[in-house]
Amino acid sequence: MAANNSSEPPILEEEEGGGGVVKHEEAEGKGKAPASASTTMLHRSGSRPQLDLSGAAIHGTLEDRNPTILLPNQSDDISHLALDIGGSLIKLVYFSRHADQPTEDKRKISTKRRLEIFTGARRSYPVLGGRLHFVKFETGKLNECLDFISSKQLHRGGVDSPSWRSGAQPDNIVIKATGGGAYKYADLFKERLGVSLEKEDEMDCLVSGANFLLKAIRHEAFTHMDGQKEYVQIDQNDLFPYLLVNVGSGVSIIKVDGHGKFQRVSGTNVGGGTYWGLGRLMTECKSFDELLELSQRGDNSTIDMLVGDIYGGLDYSKIGLSASTIASSFGKTISDNKELSDYRPEDISLSLLRMISYNIGQISYLNALRYGLKRIFFGGFFIRGHAYTMDTISFAVHFWSKGEAKAMFLRHEGFLGALGAFMSYEKHGLDDLSAHHLVERFPMGAPYVGGKIHGPPLGDLNEKISWMEKFVQKGTQITAPVPMGAPATTGMGGFERPTSKGDILRSDASAALNVGVLHLVPSLDVFPLLEDPKTYEPNTIDLDHNEFKYWFTVLSDHLPDLVEKAVASEGGTDDAKRRGDAFAHAFSAHLARLMEEPAAYGKFGLANLLELREECLREFQFFDAYVSIKQRENEASLAVLPDLLMELDSMNEEARLLALIEGVLAANIFDWGSKACVDLYHQGTIIEIYRMSRKKMQRPWRIDDFDMFKKRMLKKDKPYKRALISVDNSGADVVLGMLPLAREFLRHGIEVVLVANSLPALNDITANELPGIVAEAAKHCGILRKAAEAGGLIVDAMAGIQDDAKDEPVSVPLMVVENGCGSPCIDFRQVSSELAAAAKDADLLILEGMGRALHTNLNARFKCDALKLAMVKNQRLAEKLFNGNIYDCICKFEPVDNSLEDLVYSGAAAPQ
C-alpha cells in the first residue's frame, strides 16, 4: 500500500511512525512543499555551527605535529542533545565529553615520530571523543524529561562544557528534535529551558539512525525465533536494499536503498498505540510495561478462536495450520456469555499482543515480497525487546514467506529517530565512524558524587542499585540493574528498567533495555595484520548458558578478594569500603542478568565478561586495584634480573632460546587473575616460585612448536625486521620472562615493540608503567639501554649504568605502545592507532598470557608470523581446549610461509 494511497486513514503521523499520510502543511508548516512520495534524500541542516576562535590555544606540547587546539570561549554547545518526542515516549540521545587527556610524555611523542603517527583532524568535522547515552521517558511525564535535561545541563553542552564551567549563558540555544512532539511541545521547551527545537524530518531521522547502527555497531541486528536470539553480522557491501519497519504508536514501512535514499512504501495505524490504548481500556493498566508484564502470565486460548476449536482439536494439515494457530483473534468472546470483567486481564493482554504482532509481521512481509526484499529490520519501542513479541513477528514472517524472508531486530530499536536527529549536527562527523570506533560499555552508574556515595544505605538489592536522579526514582520501584549515572559522575548513561508489579521482572520484557553507552573513540583502528578482519572472532570459547554458569561461579568466588584489593588500593578508607560494596553488588547484578540471558548485552564472550568487570571497577572509581602488588613484584623481580641475564649469556644461542621460552612460560604463572596461581604465592619468594615453575614447565608442552620457531630464529640472515610483543602481567612475568626475550631479539638486530594495556586490568602491566621498568632493567644491560635510548624510552643520559663490555652496540630501537585495551584480553578489531601504526613494518607477533593467547586469539590468523605463549591456569579451560591439565603450556608458532619443508611442525599436542 503506497504512502499516498487515498484508502489509508488520514491520520497525522506522530511518534514513531503512524499509519496515515503525513500532513505536510501541519508537520512542516503551511506554504512549504510536501516531501516527494518517491525517494527522499537525507536532509542535512544548513545551520552549521560557528566557531569562536578568541583565546584559542594549543593543548599539550608544541612538539606534536598536529596538536589539539582548545577553544575556551566556544559557547556553541547545540550538538550535544537530540530528541525524538513521540506520542507515547520521548527518546534522548546525548553526548558527554571524555575527561581531559593528560599531556603526552616524551616517550609517546618519540614513538609517534618514529612510527609516523599523525594526529589531528582527518575529517572536515572531526569526531569529538566522548560517549553517546540513550535515555527514554514517557511523553506523559514530559516534566521529568525536562528536569533530567536541566539537571545535566544537556541543552548547554553538559556540566563539563566550557560554557557551563565559565558560567556563560549562551543565547539562541538550538536542539535538534524529531517526532510530532517537536511541534507540539516546542513552546514548553522554550519556556522551561530557553531553547528552540529545530525540527528534523521523522523519516529522514529513522533511516539515518538505522543506517548508522547497522554500519557502526557490530552486534546490533539479531534474529529471534522460538525464544533463541542469534546476532547477525551485516556485510556493509550488502546492506541495501532492506525494509525498515518502525513500530511505534503506529507503523511506518520504509524501503531503504542507500544512505539518504529511501521511500515510505506503506504503514498501518494498528501499532503500539493500539495495543496500549485497547489494553488500557480493557485491563486498566497504567503503563505499557505493565501491560507487557500481564501478557507474560496470559493464556490467549481462553479468548482467541483457534484452528483446533473449529476442527475438534485437530490440525488443518492440508494448508499447514496447527491446532494452536489463531483462526480469529478474540473470536471465542462471540459465543461466550461473559462480561469484560469475567475475562482475566492477563489473557486479554496476550491476545491483543498476538493479534497486533501477527498483523505487523504479515503486512511487513507482504511489502517485502512486493519489492523482492529478504531482510526486514524491525525497530520502535513497541517491540521493547519482548521475546514473545519478537517470536510472534518472526513466526509470521517465516510462515508467510515459507522461510525465505527473515525478521531481524535492533538492540537500539527505540532510538532510531533520536540518533538520526543527533547525526544531523554535521560537526560530529558520525557518518565516518565504523564498528572499530565505537565501544559499548555496560557498567552500573556509579553513585559517586563529590567524594560521597549518594542514595540510601546499602540495604536490600533494590536499594543498593537505585541511584538514579530523584525525579526518575519518584514512584518507581526498581527491581533490576540500573546502568545509569547520577549528575557529575563519570557520565555513564543508559536505561532504567521498567517497573515490575510481580516479584521478578522477566528478562524478555526488558531485554532491549540493556543498551549501553557508546564510547566514541576515533583513534581506534582495526589491527592491520589480521588475516581476515571479517571472519576474525577474538573469543576462543563462546559463553553459552553452561559455560557462563561456570564463569559466574569463578568470578563470584574471586569477588571478595578483588574488593579487598580495590579498597586497599584506595587506602582502605570508609568511602573506599562503601564504593567496594557498591561495586560488588553492581557487578553481581550484571552477572545475574547475564545468567538469565547470556546474549542480553550483545554477543558476549569471556573477553567481554572480563572487560565488563574492569569497566565496573573503574566506574566506581577504582582505577588500579593491584597497584601496590604490582609495584612490590616489579621491585622484587628487577632485583634478580641481573643474575638471570648473566646465566642466559653463559649459554650458547640454541640453548639460550629454549631457556628464554621456558622462562616466559614459567613467569606467566604470576597471575592474580588465577586462584590456583595466587595459592602458589604463599610457597616462597618470587625467585623461588619462578625457579620452581621453570623446572615444572620444561618440555614437552601441550602444544610444542618450538623447533619450528627455533629454525626460523636461527637462520643465518636476520629472520625478522620488527617484532610486536604483547606482554601480560607485572612482576616476574614481564621482568624475568618478556624483557629477556625482547633482549634476544634486539641482539639479533630486530626492532622490538612492547605492546601493553592502555588501562589497568588485574595485575597486568600498562604502557604507562612499562617504560619505567625498562629504564630500571637498562641500568644492568647495555643492550636494553642502547635500544631503549633509540626508542625514546630513556631520554636523558643515565648515571651509574653498569655497561657490559661484551654487549655489541645496537641501533635498533626498543619501543612501547599501548594497545587501546583495559582488559586481560585483546580484541584486534579495536586497537589503538599507536599499535596499528607499529604493525605497519612488523613481521612477527608474539602474544603472551592466558587472556591474549588462550581466552582470545588462540585460533586467530595473522598476515605475519605469530608465536602464542601461555600457561593454562584453569583446569576447565585446559580440558575444554585440548583435554589437558592445569599448568599445561603452549608454544604455538604459526608462520605465514607454510611451504618451508625443512621446518619441523609437531601439529598436535605433546604426548601425555
C-alpha positions in Angstrom: 0.0 0.0 0.0 1.7 3.2 -1.1 2.2 6.1 1.2 -0.2 8.3 -0.8 -2.9 5.8 -1.3 -6.2 7.5 -0.5 -7.6 4.4 1.1 -5.3 4.9 4.1 -7.0 6.7 7.0 -5.9 10.4 7.1 -4.2 10.4 10.4 -1.4 12.8 11.4 1.7 10.7 11.7 3.3 11.5 15.0 5.5 9.5 17.3 7.4 6.5 15.9 5.6 6.5 12.6 1.8 6.4 12.5 0.0 4.6 9.7 -1.5 7.5 7.8 -0.4 10.1 5.3 1.9 12.8 6.7 0.1 16.1 6.6 2.9 18.3 5.4 1.1 21.5 5.9 0.7 20.8 9.6 4.0 18.9 10.1 6.3 21.2 8.1 4.5 24.5 8.2 1.9 25.9 5.7 3.2 27.0 2.4 6.1 24.5 2.3 6.0 21.9 -0.5 5.5 18.4 0.8 8.3 15.9 0.5 8.3 13.8 -2.5 6.4 10.5 -2.2 9.3 8.9 -4.1 12.9 8.6 -3.0 13.7 11.2 -0.3 17.2 12.4 0.0 18.6 12.7 3.6 18.2 16.2 4.9 21.2 18.0 6.4 20.8 21.0 8.5 22.1 24.2 7.0 22.8 25.8 10.4 26.4 24.9 10.5 28.0 25.7 13.9 30.1 28.8 14.1 33.5 28.7 15.8 34.7 31.3 18.4 38.4 31.4 17.9 39.2 34.0 20.5 41.6 32.7 23.1 42.5 29.7 21.1 45.5 27.8 22.5 47.5 24.7 21.8 46.6 21.8 24.1 49.6 19.7 25.2 53.0 20.0 23.7 54.2 22.2 20.8 56.4 19.3 19.7 53.4 17.4 18.3 52.9 17.7 14.6 49.1 18.4 14.8 48.3 19.3 18.4 44.8 19.7 19.7 43.5 23.3 19.7 41.3 24.3 22.6 38.6 26.9 22.1 38.0 28.2 25.6 35.3 30.7 24.5 33.4 28.4 22.3 29.8 28.6 23.6 28.2 26.6 20.7 27.0 23.5 22.5 24.0 22.7 20.4 25.2 19.4 19.2 25.2 17.5 22.4 21.5 16.5 22.7 18.8 15.3 20.3 15.3 14.2 21.0 12.6 12.1 19.4 9.3 13.2 21.0 6.6 10.8 20.1 3.0 10.3 21.2 4.0 7.7 23.8 7.7 8.1 24.6 10.4 10.7 24.5 13.8 9.3 23.4 17.0 11.2 24.2 20.5 10.7 22.7 23.0 12.9 24.3 26.8 13.3 24.2 29.2 13.7 27.1 32.9 14.6 26.6 35.7 12.3 27.8 37.7 13.7 30.6 40.7 15.8 29.5 43.6 13.6 28.5 46.9 14.2 30.2 49.7 15.9 28.3 51.6 13.4 26.2 55.0 12.5 27.6 58.3 12.4 25.7 58.0 8.6 25.2 54.7 9.0 23.3 56.0 11.8 21.3 59.1 9.9 20.3 57.1 6.8 19.5 54.7 8.8 17.3 57.5 10.3 15.3 59.3 7.0 14.8 56.1 5.2 13.8 54.9 8.2 11.7 51.6 8.5 13.7 49.9 11.7 12.7 47.2 13.3 14.9 44.7 15.9 14.1 41.6 16.1 12.1 41.1 13.5 9.3 37.7 14.8 8.6 36.2 18.2 7.8 34.2 17.9 11.0 36.3 15.8 13.4 34.5 13.4 15.8 34.7 14.5 19.4 36.0 11.9 21.8 33.2 11.1 24.3 30.2 9.0 24.9 26.7 8.6 23.5 23.9 8.0 26.0 20.4 6.7 25.4 17.6 7.5 27.8 13.7 7.4 27.5 10.8 8.9 29.3 7.0 8.6 28.9 5.7 11.6 27.0 3.0 11.9 29.7 5.8 12.7 32.1 7.5 15.4 30.0 8.4 17.4 33.1 10.6 14.6 34.3 12.4 14.7 30.9 12.9 18.5 31.2 14.2 18.1 34.8 16.7 15.5 33.6 17.9 17.8 30.8 18.2 20.7 33.2 20.0 18.7 35.9 22.7 17.6 33.5 22.7 20.9 31.6 22.4 18.9 28.4 20.9 21.8 26.5 24.1 23.8 27.2 26.5 21.1 26.4 26.6 19.3 29.7 28.1 20.2 33.1 31.6 19.5 31.6 31.2 22.1 28.8 33.3 25.3 28.7 30.2 27.5 28.8 28.8 25.8 31.9 32.2 25.9 33.7 32.6 29.6 32.8 29.1 30.5 33.9 28.4 31.9 30.4 24.7 32.0 29.3 24.7 31.2 25.6 21.9 32.8 23.6 19.7 31.2 21.0 20.4 27.6 22.0 19.0 25.2 19.4 18.3 21.5 20.0 17.6 19.0 17.2 14.3 17.2 17.6 12.0 15.0 15.6 8.6 13.4 16.1 5.2 15.1 16.5 6.2 16.4 19.9 8.8 18.6 18.4 6.0 20.7 17.2 3.5 20.1 20.0 5.9 20.9 22.9 8.2 23.5 21.3 6.7 26.3 23.4 7.2 24.3 26.6 10.9 23.7 25.9 11.3 27.4 25.2 9.6 28.3 28.4 11.3 25.8 30.7 14.8 25.6 29.2 15.1 28.6 27.0 15.9 26.6 23.9 14.4 26.3 20.4 13.7 23.0 18.9 14.9 22.7 15.3 12.7 20.1 13.7 14.2 17.3 11.6 12.1 15.1 9.3 11.0 12.0 11.1 11.6 9.6 8.2 15.0 11.1 7.5 16.0 10.5 11.1 14.7 7.0 11.3 16.6 5.9 8.2 19.7 7.8 9.1 19.7 6.3 12.6 19.2 2.7 11.3 21.9 3.0 8.7 24.4 4.3 11.3 23.6 1.5 13.7 23.8 -1.2 11.1 27.1 0.1 9.9 28.8 1.1 13.2 27.6 -1.4 15.8 29.0 -4.9 15.4 26.2 -6.7 17.2 23.2 -4.5 16.5 21.0 -6.8 14.5 19.7 -10.2 15.7 17.0 -12.8 14.9 14.6 -14.1 17.5 12.9 -17.5 16.8 11.5 -19.9 19.4 13.0 -17.9 22.2 16.5 -18.1 20.7 18.4 -14.9 20.0 21.1 -15.0 17.3 23.2 -12.0 16.4 23.7 -11.3 12.7 26.8 -9.7 11.3 25.8 -7.3 8.5 28.1 -7.1 5.4 28.4 -3.4 4.7 28.7 -4.1 1.0 25.4 -6.0 1.0 23.3 -3.9 3.4 21.0 -2.3 0.8 18.2 -2.5 -0.1 16.3 -3.5 3.1 12.9 -2.9 4.6 12.7 -0.9 7.8 9.5 -1.4 9.8 9.3 1.2 12.6 6.6 0.2 15.1 5.7 3.0 17.5 2.2 4.2 18.2 1.6 3.4 14.5 3.7 1.6 12.0 5.8 3.0 9.1 7.2 0.7 6.5 10.2 2.1 4.7 12.2 0.7 1.7 15.8 1.8 2.2 18.0 1.8 -0.9 21.1 3.5 0.4 22.4 6.3 2.6 19.8 9.1 2.3 17.8 7.1 -0.3 14.5 5.7 0.9 10.8 5.6 0.3 8.0 5.2 2.7 6.0 2.4 0.9 3.3 1.6 3.4 2.1 1.8 7.0 -0.7 0.9 9.3 -2.4 2.7 12.1 -2.5 -0.5 14.2 0.6 -0.5 16.2 2.0 0.1 19.7 -0.6 2.8 20.4 -3.4 0.4 19.5 -2.0 -2.2 21.9 -1.6 0.3 24.7 -4.8 2.1 24.1 -7.1 -1.0 23.9 -5.2 -2.7 26.7 -5.7 0.3 29.0 -9.4 0.3 28.2 -9.8 -3.4 28.7 -7.4 -4.1 31.6 -7.0 -0.7 33.5 -3.2 -1.0 33.1 -1.4 2.3 33.8 1.7 1.8 31.6 2.8 0.0 28.5 5.3 -2.1 30.5 2.6 -3.2 33.0 0.6 -4.4 30.0 3.5 -6.4 28.7 4.0 -7.9 32.2 0.4 -9.0 32.2 0.9 -10.8 28.8 3.7 -12.9 30.4 1.1 -14.7 32.6 -1.6 -14.8 29.9 -3.4 -17.7 28.1 -4.9 -16.4 24.8 -6.7 -19.6 24.1 -9.4 -18.5 26.5 -10.2 -15.6 24.2 -8.9 -16.4 20.7 -10.6 -18.9 18.5 -8.0 -21.4 17.4 -7.9 -23.8 14.4 -8.4 -26.6 16.9 -11.6 -25.1 18.2 -13.1 -25.3 14.7 -11.7 -28.7 13.8 -12.4 -30.6 17.1 -8.9 -30.2 18.4 -7.2 -31.3 15.2 -4.7 -29.5 12.9 -5.8 -28.3 9.4 -2.7 -30.0 8.0 -3.7 -29.6 4.3 -2.9 -25.9 4.4 -0.3 -26.2 7.1 -2.2 -24.8 10.1 -1.7 -26.4 13.5 -4.5 -26.7 16.0 -2.9 -23.9 18.1 -3.0 -21.4 15.2 -5.2 -18.4 15.8 -8.2 -18.5 13.5 -9.8 -15.4 14.9 -8.4 -13.1 17.5 -11.0 -12.6 20.3 -13.2 -15.0 18.3 -14.3 -17.0 21.4 -15.8 -14.0 23.0 -18.6 -14.0 20.4 -20.2 -17.2 21.8 -19.2 -16.8 25.4 -21.9 -15.4 27.6 -19.5 -13.3 29.6 -18.8 -9.7 30.5 -15.5 -8.0 30.2 -14.9 -8.3 33.9 -15.2 -12.1 33.5 -12.0 -12.3 31.5 -8.5 -12.3 33.0 -6.6 -9.2 32.1 -3.6 -11.4 31.5 -5.4 -13.3 28.8 -6.7 -10.1 27.2 -3.2 -8.6 27.1 -1.7 -11.6 25.4 -4.5 -11.9 22.9 -4.0 -8.2 22.0 -0.3 -8.6 21.7 -0.5 -11.6 19.4 -3.2 -10.0 17.2 -1.2 -6.9 16.6 2.2 -8.6 16.3 1.0 -11.2 13.8 -0.6 -8.5 11.6 2.6 -6.3 11.7 4.6 -9.3 10.7 2.3 -10.2 7.8 1.9 -6.7 6.5 5.7 -6.3 6.6 6.3 -9.5 4.7 3.8 -8.6 2.0 5.7 -5.3 1.4 9.0 -7.2 1.3 7.5 -9.5 -1.2 6.3 -6.6 -3.3 9.9 -5.3 -3.6 11.7 -8.6 -3.6 13.4 -8.0 -0.3 14.6 -10.8 2.0 15.6 -8.8 5.1 13.2 -6.9 7.3 14.5 -4.8 10.2 12.0 -4.0 13.0 12.5 -1.0 15.2 10.5 1.1 17.6 9.6 0.9 21.2 6.6 -1.3 20.7 8.9 -4.3 20.5 10.9 -3.3 23.5 13.0 -6.5 23.5 10.0 -8.5 24.4 10.7 -12.2 23.5 7.1 -13.1 22.8 6.5 -10.1 20.6 9.7 -10.8 18.5 8.8 -14.5 18.3 5.3 -13.7 17.1 6.6 -11.3 14.4 9.3 -13.7 13.4 6.8 -16.6 13.1 4.5 -14.5 10.9 7.3 -13.5 8.5 8.7 -17.1 8.4 5.2 -18.6 7.9 4.1 -16.3 5.1 7.4 -16.3 3.3 7.9 -20.1 3.7 11.2 -19.3 5.4 12.6 -17.2 2.5 12.4 -13.8 4.4 14.0 -13.0 7.7 12.8 -10.8 10.5 15.6 -9.0 12.3 15.5 -6.8 15.3 17.7 -3.9 16.5 19.2 -3.5 20.0 18.8 0.2 19.9 15.4 -0.2 18.3 13.6 2.7 20.0 16.3 5.3 19.4 16.5 5.3 15.6 14.8 8.7 15.3 16.7 10.3 18.2 20.0 9.1 16.9 19.2 10.3 13.4 18.4 13.7 14.7 21.6 13.7 16.7 23.5 12.9 13.5 22.0 15.9 11.7 24.5 18.0 13.6 27.3 18.0 11.0 30.2 18.8 13.2 30.2 15.4 14.9 31.1 13.6 11.7 29.4 10.4 12.8 28.9 9.3 9.2 32.6 8.4 9.1 32.6 6.1 12.1 32.9 2.4 11.7 32.5 -0.5 14.1 36.0 -0.2 15.5 35.5 3.4 16.5 32.6 2.6 18.9 33.0 0.7 22.1 29.8 -0.2 24.0 30.0 -0.3 27.8 27.5 -1.7 30.3 28.8 -0.7 33.8 26.5 0.4 36.5 26.2 4.1 37.0 28.4 5.0 39.9 26.7 6.9 42.7 29.9 8.7 43.4 29.5 12.5 43.6 31.8 14.8 45.3 33.5 12.1 47.3 30.3 10.7 48.7 28.1 7.8 47.9 24.6 9.0 47.2 21.4 7.1 47.7 20.0 5.1 50.7 22.1 2.9 53.0 23.1 -0.3 51.4 20.2 -2.5 52.5 18.5 -4.9 50.1 19.5 -5.2 46.5 16.8 -2.8 45.2 18.2 -0.1 47.4 21.8 -0.8 46.6 21.4 -0.1 42.9 18.7 2.6 42.9 21.0 5.5 42.1 19.1 7.5 39.5 18.2 11.1 40.0 15.3 11.5 42.4 12.9 12.7 39.8 13.4 9.5 37.9 13.2 7.4 41.1 9.9 9.0 42.2 7.1 6.5 42.2 9.3 3.8 40.6 10.3 0.6 42.3 13.5 -0.6 40.6 13.9 -4.3 40.7 16.9 -4.9 38.4 20.3 -3.3 37.4 20.2 0.4 36.6 23.1 1.3 34.3 22.7 5.0 34.8 24.8 7.6 36.4 23.9 10.5 38.7 24.9 14.0 37.7 28.6 14.7 37.9 29.6 11.0 37.8 31.7 9.6 35.0 28.7 10.1 32.8 27.7 6.5 32.1 24.1 6.6 31.0 21.5 4.0 29.9 18.1 2.8 30.7 16.0 2.5 33.8 14.4 -0.9 33.8 10.6 -0.9 33.7 8.5 -1.2 36.9 7.6 -4.8 37.8 4.5 -5.4 39.9 5.5 -9.0 40.4 8.4 -10.4 42.4 10.7 -10.8 39.3 11.0 -8.6 36.2 11.1 -11.1 33.4 14.1 -10.7 31.1 12.1 -11.0 27.9 10.1 -7.9 29.0 13.2 -5.8 29.3 16.0 -7.3 27.2 16.2 -4.4 24.9 16.6 -2.0 27.8 20.1 -3.3 28.3 21.6 -0.8 25.9 25.0 0.5 27.0 26.8 3.8 26.5 28.6 4.1 23.1 32.1 5.4 23.6 33.3 7.3 20.6 37.0 6.6 20.1 38.1 7.8 16.7 41.7 6.7 17.5 40.8 3.0 17.5 41.7 1.0 14.4 41.4 -2.5 13.1 44.7 -4.3 13.6 46.2 -4.3 10.0 47.8 -7.7 10.4 44.6 -9.7 10.8 44.4 -12.2 8.0 40.7 -11.6 7.5 39.0 -9.0 9.7 35.6 -10.1 8.5 35.9 -13.6 9.9 38.0 -12.8 12.9 36.5 -13.8 16.2 38.5 -12.9 19.3 36.8 -15.2 21.8 38.1 -18.8 21.7 35.0 -20.1 23.6 31.5 -18.6 23.4 29.6 -18.1 26.6 26.6 -20.4 26.3 24.5 -20.9 29.4 26.6 -23.8 30.8 29.9 -22.0 30.2 28.6 -18.8 31.7 27.4 -20.7 34.8 30.9 -21.9 35.4 32.5 -18.5 35.0 29.7 -17.0 37.1 31.0 -19.2 40.0 34.6 -18.4 39.3 34.1 -14.6 39.2 31.7 -14.7 42.2 34.3 -16.6 44.2 37.0 -14.2 43.2 34.9 -11.1 44.0 35.7 -10.8 47.8 39.4 -10.8 47.2 39.1 -8.3 44.3 37.0 -6.0 46.5 39.6 -6.3 49.3 42.4 -5.3 46.9 40.4 -2.5 45.4 39.6 -1.0 48.8 43.3 -1.3 49.8 44.4 0.5 46.7 42.4 3.5 47.8 43.8 3.5 51.3 41.1 1.4 53.0 39.0 4.5 53.8 35.3 4.3 54.7 34.5 5.9 51.4 36.5 3.2 49.6 34.8 0.5 51.5 31.3 1.8 50.6 32.4 2.0 46.9 33.8 -1.5 47.2 30.5 -2.8 48.5 28.6 -0.9 45.8 30.9 -2.3 43.1 30.4 -5.9 44.4 26.6 -5.5 44.3 26.6 -3.9 40.9 28.9 -6.5 39.2 26.9 -9.3 40.9 23.7 -7.8 39.4 25.3 -7.8 35.9 26.3 -11.5 36.4 22.8 -12.3 37.4 21.4 -10.5 34.4 23.7 -12.4 32.1 22.9 -15.7 33.8 19.3 -15.0 32.9 20.1 -14.2 29.3 23.8 -14.5 28.2 23.1 -12.5 25.0 21.4 -9.6 26.8 24.3 -7.2 26.0 25.1 -8.5 22.5 27.3 -11.3 21.5 29.2 -11.9 24.8 32.4 -14.0 25.2 34.7 -14.4 28.1 36.8 -11.5 27.0 33.7 -9.2 27.2 32.8 -10.6 30.6 36.3 -9.8 32.0 36.3 -6.4 30.4 32.9 -5.7 32.0 34.4 -6.4 35.4 37.2 -3.9 34.8 34.8 -1.3 33.5 32.6 -1.7 36.5 35.6 -1.2 38.8 36.6 2.0 37.0 33.0 3.2 37.2 33.2 3.0 41.0 36.5 5.0 40.9 38.8 2.0 41.4 41.3 2.7 38.7 44.1 0.2 39.6 43.1 -2.3 42.3 46.5 -4.1 42.2 48.8 -1.1 42.1 50.7 -1.8 45.3 51.0 -5.5 44.5 52.4 -4.6 41.0 55.0 -2.2 42.5 56.2 -4.8 45.0 56.5 -7.6 42.5 58.3 -5.3 40.0 60.9 -4.3 42.5 61.5 -7.9 43.6 61.8 -9.1 40.0 64.2 -6.3 39.0 66.5 -7.2 41.9 67.2 -10.7 40.5 67.2 -9.8 36.8 71.0 -9.2 36.5 71.8 -12.7 37.7 69.3 -14.2 35.2 70.8 -12.2 32.3 74.3 -13.5 33.3 73.0 -17.0 33.4 71.4 -16.6 30.0 74.6 -15.1 28.5 76.6 -18.1 29.5 74.6 -20.3 27.2 75.0 -21.0 23.5 72.5 -19.4 21.2 70.3 -22.5 20.8 70.2 -23.4 24.5 69.5 -19.7 25.3 66.5 -19.5 23.0 64.9 -22.6 24.7 65.7 -21.2 28.1 64.1 -17.9 27.2 60.8 -19.6 26.0 60.8 -21.7 29.1 61.3 -18.6 31.2 58.4 -16.8 29.6 56.1 -19.8 30.3 57.4 -20.2 33.8 57.0 -16.5 34.6 53.4 -16.4 33.3 52.4 -18.2 36.5 52.4 -14.9 38.3 48.8 -14.1 37.6 46.5 -12.6 40.2 43.5 -13.5 38.0 44.0 -17.2 38.7 43.1 -18.6 42.1 45.3 -21.6 41.6 48.3 -19.4 41.0 47.6 -17.0 43.8 47.6 -20.0 46.2 51.2 -20.7 45.0 52.4 -17.3 46.1 52.5 -18.4 49.7 55.1 -21.1 49.0 58.1 -18.8 48.7 59.7 -15.7 47.3 59.2 -14.6 43.7 62.5 -16.0 42.6 61.9 -19.3 44.4 58.5 -19.7 42.8 59.9 -18.7 39.4 62.7 -21.3 39.5 60.2 -23.9 40.7 58.0 -23.0 37.8 60.9 -23.3 35.3 61.6 -26.8 36.4 57.9 -27.7 36.1 57.4 -26.1 32.7 60.2 -27.8 30.8 59.3 -29.6 27.5 57.3 -31.3 26.2 54.5 -28.8 26.3 50.8 -29.3 25.5 51.3 -27.5 22.1 55.0 -27.5 21.2 56.1 -25.8 18.0 59.4 -24.6 19.5 61.6 -26.5 17.0 59.9 -24.7 14.1 60.3 -21.3 15.8 64.0 -22.1 16.6 64.8 -22.9 13.0 63.2 -19.6 11.9 65.0 -17.6 14.6 68.5 -19.2 14.0 68.6 -18.5 10.3 71.9 -17.0 9.2 70.3 -13.8 7.9 68.2 -11.6 10.1 64.9 -13.5 10.5 62.7 -10.5 11.2 62.6 -6.8 10.9 60.2 -5.8 13.7 58.6 -7.9 16.4 55.5 -6.9 18.2 55.5 -8.4 21.7 52.2 -8.3 23.6 53.1 -8.5 27.3 50.9 -9.7 30.2 51.4 -9.5 33.9 53.6 -7.2 36.0 56.5 -8.5 38.1 58.2 -11.7 37.1 56.1 -12.2 34.0 57.4 -9.1 32.2 60.7 -8.6 34.0 62.1 -12.2 34.1 60.1 -13.5 31.1 59.4 -11.0 28.4 62.2 -8.5 28.8 64.9 -11.2 28.4 63.1 -12.5 25.3 62.9 -8.9 23.9 66.6 -8.5 24.6 67.4 -11.6 22.5 65.5 -10.1 19.5 67.5 -6.9 19.9 70.7 -8.9 20.0 69.7 -10.2 16.5 69.1 -6.7 15.2 65.3 -6.9 15.3 63.3 -3.9 16.3 61.1 -4.6 19.3 57.8 -3.0 20.1 56.4 -3.9 23.5 52.6 -3.8 23.5 50.9 -3.2 26.8 47.5 -2.3 28.1 46.2 1.3 28.0 44.4 0.8 31.3 45.0 -1.4 34.3 43.3 -4.8 34.5 44.1 -7.1 37.4 47.9 -7.1 37.7 48.6 -6.6 34.0 51.4 -4.2 33.2 50.3 -1.0 31.4 52.0 1.0 28.7 52.4 3.9 31.2 54.3 1.7 33.7 56.4 -0.2 31.3 59.0 2.5 30.3 59.9 2.9 34.0 60.6 -0.9 34.3 62.6 -0.9 31.1 64.7 2.0 32.4 65.4 0.2 35.6 66.3 -3.0 33.7 68.6 -1.0 31.4 70.8 0.0 34.3 72.1 -3.5 34.2 72.2 -4.2 30.5 73.9 -2.3 27.7 71.7 -3.9 25.0 68.5 -2.8 26.7 70.0 0.7 27.4 71.0 1.4 23.9 67.8 0.1 22.4 65.7 2.0 25.0 67.5 5.2 24.1 67.0 4.6 20.4 63.3 4.0 21.1 62.8 7.1 23.2 62.2 5.2 26.5 65.3 6.7 28.0 65.7 10.3 27.1 68.4 11.6 29.3 71.8 10.0 30.0 71.7 7.7 33.0 74.4 7.8 35.6 75.8 4.7 37.2 74.9 2.3 34.4 76.9 -1.0 34.5 77.7 -1.4 30.8 78.7 -4.9 29.8 81.7 -4.7 27.6 80.7 -7.9 25.8 77.5 -6.3 24.6 77.6 -5.3 21.0 76.3 -1.8 20.2 72.8 -1.9 18.8 71.0 0.8 16.9 67.6 -0.9 16.6 65.0 0.6 18.9 63.0 -0.8 21.8 59.6 0.9 21.9 56.4 0.7 24.0 52.9 1.3 22.6 49.5 1.0 24.2 47.0 -1.5 22.8 43.9 0.5 23.4 42.6 -2.1 25.9 41.7 -2.2 29.6 41.0 -5.9 29.8 43.1 -9.0 30.3 42.1 -10.0 26.8 42.5 -8.2 23.4 40.2 -7.8 20.6 42.2 -7.0 17.4 39.2 -5.4 15.8 39.7 -2.4 18.1 43.3 -1.4 18.9 45.0 1.9 19.4 46.3 3.9 16.4 49.7 3.5 18.0 49.6 -0.2 17.7 48.1 -0.1 14.2 51.0 2.1 13.1 53.6 -0.1 14.8 52.2 -3.1 12.9 53.0 -1.5 9.6 56.5 -2.9 9.3 56.1 -5.8 11.8 56.7 -9.4 10.6 56.4 -11.2 13.9 53.6 -11.0 16.5 54.1 -12.6 19.9 51.0 -13.0 22.1 51.8 -13.9 25.7 49.4 -14.9 28.5 46.2 -16.7 29.0 44.0 -13.8 28.3 45.6 -12.8 25.0 46.7 -16.1 23.6 44.1 -18.6 25.1 40.9 -16.9 26.1 41.2 -14.8 22.9 43.2 -15.3 19.7 44.2 -18.9 20.1 42.6 -19.6 16.7 43.2 -16.2 15.1 45.3 -16.0 12.0 47.6 -13.1 11.0 49.4 -11.8 7.9 52.7 -12.1 9.8 54.3 -15.0 11.7 52.7 -15.4 15.1 54.0 -17.0 18.3 51.5 -17.7 21.1 52.9 -18.4 24.5 50.8 -19.2 27.6 50.4 -21.3 30.7 46.9 -22.7 31.2 45.9 -21.7 34.8 42.4 -23.0 34.7 41.6 -26.7 34.8 38.2 -26.4 32.9 39.8 -24.3 30.1 42.6 -26.9 29.8 40.1 -29.7 29.4 37.9 -27.8 27.0 40.7 -26.6 24.7 42.8 -29.8 24.4 41.8 -32.3 27.1 44.7 -31.1 29.1 45.5 -30.2 32.7 46.1 -27.1 34.7 49.7 -25.7 34.3 50.0 -27.1 30.8 51.8 -24.8 28.4 51.5 -23.9 24.8 54.2 -22.7 22.4 52.2 -22.3 19.2 54.1 -21.0 16.2 52.1 -20.1 13.0 54.4 -19.0 10.1 52.8 -17.2 7.2 55.0 -19.2 4.8 53.9 -22.8 5.3 55.9 -24.1 2.3 59.2 -24.3 4.2 59.7 -28.1 4.2 62.7 -28.0 6.5 60.6 -26.7 9.4 59.6 -29.3 11.9 56.0 -28.9 12.9 54.6 -31.0 15.7 51.0 -30.3 14.6 49.4 -31.7 17.7 49.5 -31.9 21.5 52.6 -33.4 23.0 52.4 -37.0 24.2 51.0 -37.5 27.7 
